[in-house]
């Protein structure tokens, strides 16, 4: 297995969708973690025009091990946040863990 980074960006007003899907979203991450495949995951806080962190999130990053890029993309595609319309886009990149 190799690591892949799933980088997703939220729609402008994603807070309601995040609230609806957060438990299911985190349960999927917990499954990866229990299988020893999750390196890290977390939201990207929203910033204002001056770079100050504000309320809400602008996206998420998940770095986890998958058998292939296609498998990582398929896993990302069915994220509960997608079903709730939280993400406007998600991109999956190969990731090389150095440290």
N, C-alpha and C positions, 0 to 999 in steps of 0.2 A: 504494500500500500504506500501511496505517496500523499503528501499534504497538498491541500488546495485551499485558497483563500476565497471566500464568498463575500463579496462586497456589494451591499445593497443600499440604495438611497430611497428615502421616504418621499411620499407625496407631501404637499405643503401642510395639510392638516391631518396628521396621521395618528393623533393621540387616541381618538375613539377606537380606531381599528386595532391599535396596539393593545388597548385595554381588553378588547374582546378576545384577542388571540394569544395573549401573553402566556397563559398556562399551557396551552397546547404547543406553542413555540418552544417554551423552556423544557417541556417533557421530551421533545425530540432531541434537544441538546443534551439532556440528561442521559438518554439512550446512547448517544455517541460517547459521552464521558464514561459511562459504565463499561462500554466496550473498549475503553482505552484509546479511542480515536480522536477525541477532542483536545486540541492544543490550547485554544482560547476562543472566547466569544464575548461580544458585548456591543452595546449601542454606541453610536457616535453622537455626543451631545450637540445640540444646535448652538450656533454662534450668531451674535449680532454683527453688524457691519464693522464693528471695532475689534472683533475677535474675542469678545467677552461671552462666556458660556451663558446661555439663557435657558428657559424652560423648554422641555421637549427634546426630541431627537431628530437628527437629519439622516440617520441610516444605521446600519449594523455591519459588523465584521465577524465572520466565523472562520476559523482555521481548523480544519479537521482532515483526517486521513480517509481516503476513498480508493477503491481499486483503479479508477480511471477518471479522467476529466469528464467523460460522459456520465459516469455515476454521480460525480459531484454536482454536475448541472441538473441531473434528474432529481437529486435530493433537494437542491435549492428551489427548484421549480414548484414543488409541492409544499413549501413552507407555509404554515398557517397565516403568516403575515401577507403573503401573496393573495390568499383566498379572501382576506378582509380588505384588500386594496391599500395596504400600508406602503408597499414598495412600488415605486414607479419604474425601477430597474434593478436588476441583479446581474452581476458579472462574476464569473468564476475564473480564477487564475491559478496556474501551478504555483506552489509555494515551496521554497527550500529552507528548511529549518537549519540555521547555522549555530545558534546559541540557544 
